[in-house]
């Protein structure tokens, strides 16, 4: 993170991070129809929208892969949101990918020419850690993931925190807290100090403020996927049993106000995501759960993986309530 970004972050916190957030919406009781569709949509992802065994993509109208570069982040998000049994093969493939690459992460296999061959970026790593958090906490896969995660720790420690030998991207300081928390759950190292959690909360709580500031000033990118990365980080910590501090919730929720992102508004207690579910349109947005209201719809003509709807069911009902 450069000096200019840090200054903007401080500004965003001082401008937007003061109000108190509301409590989250309580979990709904899912109907049998909701539970059935949740499972069917999850099965459809595995059957038709997987690439390299571990990644999740969309499809073009002719069936060709679409958005391959997002395969790891959406693959990890799928592992967090789908039922344990439905996504088991997906999880095994992702663990094997990490193991086979000696602890290195790759966004999609085969990589091809996507983004000039950038093997991994921070957003892919955040999605990956989100997925692993569910699989080791709720799906009984500690034995599956212990070896690959140990290799990942060794590789990153030996390569200056780089996540792939052919990429410059690093798992930067604050985000190593999530990795180390997962490692502690696998008994690979001691649990990281909570002071590191507070540092990570400050970073991701301020990101929506940076996005808003960029949108209002025209200086920098106002792409809202960064807000989704913030939320993914927060729910990873929650899945691993860490309660988000009230100060961090207040900062994140105030900074993300009026962005109209269904998952964020639900998590912050502003707008129940059941309304989004009732009006779901598969051909409007492929990634609605990371889109601000000022971003354009992008799903027309594509065959979507429906991950947006799967995630909405989880936010509305709670993951455990959807399991049979």
LOTORGU-432074 format. One line per field, with one value per residue (C-alpha): residue number from 1; y, x, z. Coordinates in nm, 4 decimals. Example, Ala and Ser with C-alpha at 12.3 -4.5 7.8 and 13.67 -1.06 7.14 Angstrom:
// residues 2
pos 1, 2
Y -0.4500, -0.1060
X 1.2300, 1.3670
Z 0.7800, 0.7140
This chain:
// residues 324
pos 1, 2, 3, 4, 5, 6, 7, 8, 9, 10, 11, 12, 13, 14, 15, 16, 17, 18, 19, 20, 21, 22, 23, 24, 25, 26, 27, 28, 29, 30, 31, 32, 33, 34, 35, 36, 37, 38, 39, 40, 41, 42, 43, 44, 45, 46, 47, 48, 49, 50, 51, 52, 53, 54, 55, 56, 57, 58, 59, 60, 61, 62, 63, 64, 65, 66, 67, 68, 69, 70, 71, 72, 73, 74, 75, 76, 77, 78, 79, 80, 81, 82, 83, 84, 85, 86, 87, 88, 89, 90, 91, 92, 93, 94, 95, 96, 97, 98, 99, 100, 101, 102, 103, 104, 105, 106, 107, 108, 109, 110, 111, 112, 113, 114, 115, 116, 117, 118, 119, 120, 121, 122, 123, 124, 125, 126, 127, 128, 129, 130, 131, 132, 133, 134, 135, 136, 137, 138, 139, 140, 141, 142, 143, 144, 145, 146, 147, 148, 149, 150, 151, 152, 153, 154, 155, 156, 157, 158, 159, 160, 161, 162, 163, 164, 165, 166, 167, 168, 169, 170, 171, 172, 173, 174, 175, 176, 177, 178, 179, 180, 181, 182, 183, 184, 185, 186, 187, 188, 189, 190, 191, 192, 193, 194, 195, 196, 197, 198, 199, 200, 201, 202, 203, 204, 205, 206, 207, 208, 209, 210, 211, 212, 213, 214, 215, 216, 217, 218, 219, 220, 221, 222, 223, 224, 225, 226, 227, 228, 229, 230, 231, 232, 233, 234, 235, 236, 237, 238, 239, 240, 241, 242, 243, 244, 245, 246, 247, 248, 249, 250, 251, 252, 253, 254, 255, 256, 257, 258, 259, 260, 261, 262, 263, 264, 265, 266, 267, 268, 269, 270, 271, 272, 273, 274, 275, 276, 277, 278, 279, 280, 281, 282, 283, 284, 285, 286, 287, 288, 289, 290, 291, 292, 293, 294, 295, 296, 297, 298, 299, 300, 301, 302, 303, 304, 305, 306, 307, 308, 309, 310, 311, 312, 313, 314, 315, 316, 317, 318, 319, 320, 321, 322, 323, 324
Y 0.0000, 0.3320, 0.6611, 0.8179, 0.5273, 0.5487, 0.9219, 0.8591, 0.5832, 0.8154, 1.0760, 0.8227, 0.7043, 1.0587, 1.1574, 0.8456, 0.6207, 0.7779, 0.6631, 0.3482, 0.0578, -0.1293, -0.4923, -0.7533, -0.8973, -1.2148, -1.5388, -1.6393, -1.9912, -2.1370, -2.3094, -2.6531, -2.4899, -2.2472, -2.5275, -2.7349, -2.4508, -2.3649, -2.7220, -2.7404, -2.4143, -2.5372, -2.8643, -2.6715, -2.4817, -2.8058, -2.9608, -2.6686, -2.3758, -2.5233, -2.4779, -2.6638, -2.8509, -2.5741, -2.2518, -2.1028, -1.9160, -1.8026, -1.9204, -1.7288, -1.7993, -2.0577, -2.2326, -2.0995, -1.9978, -1.6378, -1.4422, -1.7118, -1.4735, -1.4668, -1.8456, -1.8628, -1.5891, -1.7271, -2.0834, -1.9951, -1.8045, -2.1118, -2.3327, -2.0935, -2.0791, -2.4263, -2.7409, -2.9476, -3.2574, -3.0782, -2.8871, -3.1705, -3.2509, -2.8807, -2.8555, -3.1636, -3.0158, -2.6815, -2.8477, -3.0609, -2.7510, -2.5918, -2.9126, -2.9860, -2.6324, -2.6611, -2.4091, -2.1604, -2.0105, -1.9665, -1.7867, -2.0387, -2.3506, -2.3332, -1.9679, -1.8872, -1.5248, -1.3727, -1.0326, -1.0970, -1.4023, -1.2629, -1.5889, -1.4542, -1.1334, -1.0396, -1.0802, -1.4433, -1.5066, -1.3527, -1.5734, -1.8757, -1.8064, -1.7491, -2.0907, -2.2726, -2.1124, -2.2908, -2.6243, -2.6605, -2.5102, -2.6726, -2.9485, -3.1567, -3.1144, -3.0319, -3.3417, -3.2500, -2.8967, -2.9374, -3.0464, -2.7931, -2.5036, -2.6078, -2.5936, -2.2513, -2.1179, -2.2537, -2.1148, -1.7669, -1.7508, -1.8494, -1.6096, -1.2783, -1.3342, -1.3795, -1.6148, -1.7517, -1.7569, -1.6115, -1.3210, -1.0110, -1.0076, -1.0696, -1.1604, -0.8248, -0.7891, -0.7339, -1.0120, -1.2674, -1.2617, -1.4634, -1.7113, -1.7528, -1.7887, -2.0757, -2.2267, -2.2098, -2.3924, -2.6644, -2.6740, -2.5608, -2.2568, -2.0618, -1.8400, -1.4893, -1.2000, -1.0082, -0.6832, -0.8072, -0.8572, -0.4939, -0.3783, -0.5842, -0.4519, -0.0948, -0.1624, -0.3351, -0.0993, 0.1906, 0.0415, 0.1334, 0.4901, 0.4934, 0.3630, 0.6289, 0.9004, 0.7932, 0.7984, 1.1426, 1.3042, 1.1143, 1.0439, 0.6756, 0.3656, 0.3480, -0.0215, -0.1756, -0.5222, -0.3828, -0.3457, -0.7125, -0.8005, -0.6134, -0.8048, -1.1346, -1.0630, -0.9849, -1.2965, -1.5126, -1.4014, -1.4641, -1.8133, -1.8882, -1.7859, -1.4288, -1.1606, -0.8370, -0.5424, -0.2908, -0.0120, -0.2042, -0.2806, 0.0832, 0.1993, -0.0496, 0.0005, 0.3783, 0.3867, 0.1569, 0.3428, 0.4231, 0.1913, -0.0469, -0.3758, -0.6410, -0.8529, -0.5486, -0.3833, -0.7072, -0.7584, -0.4003, -0.4277, -0.1726, -0.3786, -0.7432, -0.9487, -1.1386, -0.8491, -0.9147, -1.2838, -1.2051, -0.9926, -1.1937, -1.1544, -1.3959, -1.2067, -0.8632, -0.9024, -1.1814, -1.0376, -0.8307, -0.8956, -0.6817, -0.4104, -0.0589, 0.1146, 0.3268, 0.0238, -0.1222, -0.4575, -0.7164, -1.0394, -0.9929, -1.2910, -1.4869, -1.8111, -1.7254, -1.9606, -1.8169, -1.7727, -1.4442, -1.6293, -1.9026, -1.6377, -1.4505, -1.7651, -1.8022, -1.4404, -1.4573, -1.7873, -1.8609, -2.1357, -2.3931, -2.3504, -2.4466, -2.7778, -3.0999
X 0.0000, 0.1584, 0.1601, -0.1104, -0.3455, -0.2800, -0.3594, -0.6850, -0.7685, -0.7217, -0.9387, -1.2101, -1.2141, -1.2397, -1.5150, -1.7294, -1.6467, -1.8331, -2.1959, -2.3129, -2.4269, -2.7495, -2.7585, -2.7598, -3.0893, -3.1902, -3.1767, -3.4949, -3.6388, -3.5897, -3.8820, -3.8325, -3.8567, -3.5774, -3.3567, -3.4228, -3.3379, -3.0260, -2.9012, -3.0015, -2.8234, -2.5130, -2.5180, -2.5523, -2.2317, -2.0362, -2.1889, -2.1618, -1.9582, -1.6338, -1.2921, -0.9762, -1.1825, -1.1561, -1.2634, -1.6069, -1.6794, -1.9720, -2.0377, -2.0805, -2.3974, -2.2026, -2.0829, -1.7267, -1.5764, -1.6301, -1.4398, -1.1758, -0.9582, -1.2169, -1.2170, -1.0318, -1.2208, -1.5578, -1.4407, -1.3536, -1.6791, -1.8633, -1.6877, -1.8050, -2.1664, -2.2460, -2.3407, -2.0445, -2.1319, -2.2216, -1.8919, -1.6721, -1.5168, -1.4570, -1.2789, -1.0664, -0.9603, -0.8686, -0.6637, -0.4909, -0.4131, -0.2368, -0.0566, 0.0547, 0.1924, 0.3945, 0.1838, 0.1427, -0.1948, -0.3132, -0.6269, -0.7259, -0.5802, -0.4984, -0.4112, -0.4004, -0.3570, -0.5845, -0.4534, -0.1124, -0.0522, -0.0941, -0.1074, -0.2622, -0.3949, -0.5098, -0.8794, -0.8227, -0.6399, -0.9219, -1.1794, -0.9567, -0.9223, -1.2979, -1.3658, -1.1139, -1.2625, -1.5934, -1.4423, -1.2284, -1.4807, -1.8062, -1.7249, -1.4727, -1.1921, -0.9005, -0.7091, -0.7643, -0.6325, -0.3564, -0.0841, -0.1597, -0.1846, 0.1454, 0.3025, 0.1492, 0.2959, 0.6383, 0.6284, 0.5167, 0.7634, 1.0457, 0.9439, 0.8840, 0.5060, 0.4668, 0.1794, 0.3190, 0.6760, 0.5613, 0.3623, 0.4588, 0.1427, 0.1994, -0.0250, 0.0320, 0.0845, -0.2643, -0.4193, -0.1720, -0.3839, -0.6564, -0.4019, -0.2441, -0.5841, -0.6638, -0.3215, -0.3929, -0.7243, -0.5256, -0.2733, 0.0074, 0.0954, -0.0237, -0.3299, -0.2317, -0.2627, -0.5915, -0.4026, -0.3472, -0.7221, -0.7793, -0.5283, -0.7045, -1.0447, -0.9218, -0.7971, -1.1080, -1.3386, -1.1791, -1.1825, -1.5472, -1.4620, -1.1847, -1.4236, -1.6800, -1.4157, -1.2935, -1.6500, -1.7274, -1.4002, -1.3241, -0.9765, -0.8932, -1.1039, -1.4543, -1.4983, -1.6974, -1.5425, -1.3167, -1.6189, -1.6995, -1.3397, -1.3867, -1.7040, -1.5423, -1.2623, -1.5040, -1.7153, -1.4021, -1.3098, -1.6666, -1.6679, -1.3458, -1.5125, -1.3889, -1.6430, -1.6056, -1.5644, -1.8468, -1.6090, -1.5106, -1.8726, -1.9658, -1.6793, -1.7453, -2.1210, -2.1054, -1.8471, -2.0600, -2.3876, -2.5925, -2.3851, -2.6810, -2.4895, -2.7391, -2.5003, -2.3407, -2.6746, -2.7996, -2.4846, -2.5121, -2.8821, -2.9958, -3.1956, -3.2975, -3.1576, -3.4868, -3.6077, -3.3247, -3.4145, -3.7790, -3.6799, -3.3781, -3.2957, -3.0335, -2.9702, -2.9213, -2.6087, -2.3556, -2.1922, -2.4659, -2.3318, -2.0261, -2.1847, -2.2623, -2.5676, -2.3507, -2.2006, -2.3547, -2.5296, -2.3182, -2.5165, -2.7148, -2.6701, -2.4400, -2.5177, -2.4569, -2.3446, -2.6153, -2.3602, -2.5339, -2.8531, -2.6725, -2.4975, -2.8248, -2.9847, -2.6926, -2.7150, -3.0932, -3.1149, -2.7745, -2.5604, -2.6326, -3.0096, -2.9924, -2.8177, -3.0227
Z 0.0000, -0.1057, 0.0836, -0.1348, -0.0635, 0.3108, 0.3094, 0.1218, 0.3662, 0.6632, 0.4924, 0.4208, 0.7811, 0.9157, 0.6720, 0.6586, 0.9544, 1.2458, 1.2562, 1.4371, 1.2204, 1.2801, 1.3843, 1.1092, 0.9931, 1.1737, 0.9783, 0.7998, 0.8255, 0.4771, 0.3079, 0.1592, -0.1832, -0.0964, 0.0327, -0.2774, -0.5161, -0.3152, -0.3592, -0.7265, -0.8092, -0.6262, -0.8196, -1.1454, -1.0687, -1.0304, -1.3418, -1.5829, -1.4538, -1.3238, -1.4842, -1.3853, -1.1289, -0.8684, -1.0388, -1.1068, -1.4292, -1.6405, -1.9941, -2.3164, -2.5173, -2.7214, -2.4058, -2.4063, -2.0685, -1.9603, -1.6921, -1.6439, -1.4449, -1.1664, -1.1336, -0.8007, -0.6175, -0.7282, -0.6719, -0.3135, -0.2687, -0.3946, -0.1376, 0.1333, 0.0188, -0.1220, 0.0753, 0.1936, -0.0072, -0.3301, -0.3362, -0.2076, -0.5462, -0.5981, -0.2619, -0.3301, -0.6649, -0.5098, -0.2367, -0.5017, -0.7088, -0.4120, -0.3244, -0.6810, -0.7202, -0.3997, -0.2108, -0.4958, -0.5855, -0.9431, -1.0515, -1.3196, -1.4792, -1.7627, -1.7233, -2.0934, -2.1946, -1.9321, -1.8185, -1.9759, -1.7649, -1.4136, -1.2221, -0.9004, -0.7457, -0.3953, -0.4790, -0.5778, -0.2511, -0.0468, -0.2195, -0.1627, 0.2106, 0.2375, 0.0866, 0.3042, 0.6164, 0.5531, 0.4537, 0.7662, 1.0089, 0.8988, 0.6490, 0.8433, 0.5904, 0.8165, 0.7028, 0.3369, 0.3787, 0.6378, 0.3930, 0.1158, 0.3609, 0.5198, 0.1730, 0.1145, 0.4389, 0.3483, -0.0039, 0.0990, 0.3874, 0.1512, -0.1260, 0.0485, 0.0750, -0.3013, -0.3801, -0.7063, -0.8340, -1.1684, -1.0210, -0.8253, -0.6117, -0.2408, 0.0480, 0.2149, 0.5861, 0.7214, 0.5111, 0.6410, 0.9570, 0.7789, 0.6448, 0.9882, 1.1540, 0.9164, 0.9893, 1.3634, 1.3131, 1.1326, 1.4215, 1.1942, 1.4068, 1.7084, 1.6792, 1.5651, 1.8064, 1.7985, 1.7434, 1.3886, 1.3514, 1.4476, 1.1860, 0.9165, 1.0239, 0.9819, 0.6308, 0.4974, 0.6866, 0.5029, 0.1534, 0.0805, 0.1767, -0.0804, -0.3446, -0.2582, -0.2527, -0.5970, -0.7282, -0.5881, -0.6945, -1.0167, -0.8802, -0.9036, -0.9627, -0.8164, -0.9031, -0.6197, -0.6235, -0.3509, -0.1233, -0.1842, -0.0936, 0.2340, 0.3135, 0.2119, 0.4575, 0.7395, 0.6852, 0.6603, 1.0109, 1.1287, 0.9775, 1.1650, 1.4915, 1.5251, 1.6134, 1.4185, 1.6524, 1.6729, 1.5687, 1.2563, 1.1696, 1.2149, 0.9931, 0.7142, 0.7152, 0.7222, 0.4442, 0.2254, 0.2755, -0.0382, -0.2589, -0.3028, -0.2777, -0.1586, 0.0505, 0.2122, 0.2889, 0.4451, 0.6550, 0.7765, 0.8606, 0.6022, 0.3524, 0.3860, 0.0982, 0.0751, -0.1403, -0.3853, -0.3905, -0.4666, -0.7662, -0.8842, -1.2543, -1.3817, -1.7051, -1.5488, -1.3364, -1.3163, -1.0072, -0.8457, -0.4972, -0.5743, -0.7893, -0.6741, -0.8142, -1.0419, -1.2199, -1.5328, -1.5562, -1.7390, -1.7635, -2.0835, -2.3148, -2.0863, -1.9074, -1.5441, -1.2703, -1.0377, -0.7582, -0.6727, -0.5830, -0.3891, -0.1809, -0.1281, 0.0145, 0.2564, 0.3728, 0.4087, 0.5936, 0.7400, 0.5870, 0.8577, 0.8257, 0.4580, 0.5180, 0.5299
